[in-house]
Amino acid sequence: MLFLDELPEFDRHVLETLREPLETGYVEISRAARQARFPARFQLIAAMNPCPCGYLGDDLHPCRCTPDQIARYRGRISGPLLDRIDMQIEVPRVPQEQLRSGTAPDGETSASVRERVRLARDLQFTRAGLLNHQLKPRDIDRDCRLDDTSHTLLDQAMKRFGLSARSYHRILKVARTIADLAGAERISSTHLSEAIGYRRFDRAGRS
């Protein structure tokens, strides 16, 4: 697992070098007449502020940034790199009352989530012999079939947000995983809608 905090603050060249291993699971190093290939399969988790001052969309503090400053800040992360990040979500401020009480909202326990993930992983290996994120285009055609309603929904999202072919395939794989976690045999429009909703920067930048 690779965790990058304050993602836009990293050197642009450093971030761009992540594209190859994120796509292939390998990194190639070339020196003079020699070339070496090393395994580099990892899970990328990155965090960033919504804007340079950090308060865009905050209910308690007004944002001081201009639209140009926000665009330049977010522009430090290229579209091709964002294409390779399957889930892009916004995490709001934790309410002060919840911080003071030290309690979390009602939800699943960690043990329950772990068991659902285990079952979903077992299902994926049984179905395809690999995890959903490793599916190739021909595997996606076989395991991520959509009904007519879901096809229409995805077509509309592709046109509205100008999504790439890579985003298209990644949305399908995320939707397949959401369906697996729910114990569903087929991807429904609900699963697909949730997967599309995780492409926050695609939606924010192109709507």
Secondary structure in CASP SS format (residue, H / E / C, confidence):
PFRMAT SS
TARGET T0000
AUTHOR 0000-0000-0000
METHOD secondary structure of the structure
MODEL  1
M C 1.00
L E 1.00
F E 1.00
L E 1.00
D C 1.00
E C 1.00
L H 1.00
P H 1.00
E H 1.00
F C 1.00
D C 1.00
R H 1.00
H H 1.00
V H 1.00
L H 1.00
E H 1.00
T C 1.00
L C 1.00
R H 1.00
E H 1.00
P H 1.00
L H 1.00
E H 1.00
T H 1.00
G C 1.00
Y E 1.00
V E 1.00
E E 1.00
I E 1.00
S E 1.00
R E 1.00
A C 1.00
A C 1.00
R E 1.00
Q E 1.00
A E 1.00
R E 1.00
F E 1.00
P E 1.00
A C 1.00
R C 1.00
F C 1.00
Q C 1.00
L E 1.00
I E 1.00
A E 1.00
A C 1.00
M C 1.00
N C 1.00
P C 1.00
C C 1.00
P C 1.00
C C 1.00
G C 1.00
Y C 1.00
L C 1.00
G C 1.00
D C 1.00
D C 1.00
L C 1.00
H C 1.00
P C 1.00
C C 1.00
R C 1.00
C C 1.00
T C 1.00
P H 1.00
D H 1.00
Q H 1.00
I H 1.00
A H 1.00
R H 1.00
Y H 1.00
R H 1.00
G C 1.00
R C 1.00
I C 1.00
S C 1.00
G H 1.00
P H 1.00
L H 1.00
L H 1.00
D H 1.00
R C 1.00
I C 1.00
D C 1.00
M C 1.00
Q E 1.00
I C 1.00
E C 1.00
V C 1.00
P C 1.00
R C 1.00
V C 1.00
P C 1.00
Q H 1.00
E H 1.00
Q H 1.00
L H 1.00
R H 1.00
S H 1.00
G C 1.00
T C 1.00
A C 1.00
P C 1.00
D C 1.00
G C 1.00
E C 1.00
T C 1.00
S H 1.00
A H 1.00
S H 1.00
V H 1.00
R H 1.00
E H 1.00
R H 1.00
V H 1.00
R H 1.00
L H 1.00
A H 1.00
R H 1.00
D H 1.00
L H 1.00
Q H 1.00
F H 1.00
T H 1.00
R H 1.00
A H 1.00
G C 1.00
L C 1.00
L C 1.00
N H 1.00
H H 1.00
Q H 1.00
L C 1.00
K C 1.00
P H 1.00
R H 1.00
D H 1.00
I H 1.00
D H 1.00
R H 1.00
D H 1.00
C C 1.00
R C 1.00
L C 1.00
D C 1.00
D H 1.00
T H 1.00
S H 1.00
H H 1.00
T H 1.00
L H 1.00
L H 1.00
D H 1.00
Q H 1.00
A H 1.00
M H 1.00
K H 1.00
R H 1.00
F H 1.00
G C 1.00
L C 1.00
S C 1.00
A H 1.00
R H 1.00
S H 1.00
Y H 1.00
H H 1.00
R H 1.00
I H 1.00
L H 1.00
K H 1.00
V H 1.00
A H 1.00
R H 1.00
T H 1.00
I H 1.00
A H 1.00
D H 1.00
L H 1.00
A C 1.00
G C 1.00
A C 1.00
E C 1.00
R C 1.00
I C 1.00
S C 1.00
S H 1.00
T H 1.00
H H 1.00
L H 1.00
S H 1.00
E H 1.00
A H 1.00
I H 1.00
G H 1.00
Y C 1.00
R E 1.00
R H 1.00
F H 1.00
D H 1.00
R H 1.00
A H 1.00
G H 1.00
R H 1.00
S C 1.00
END
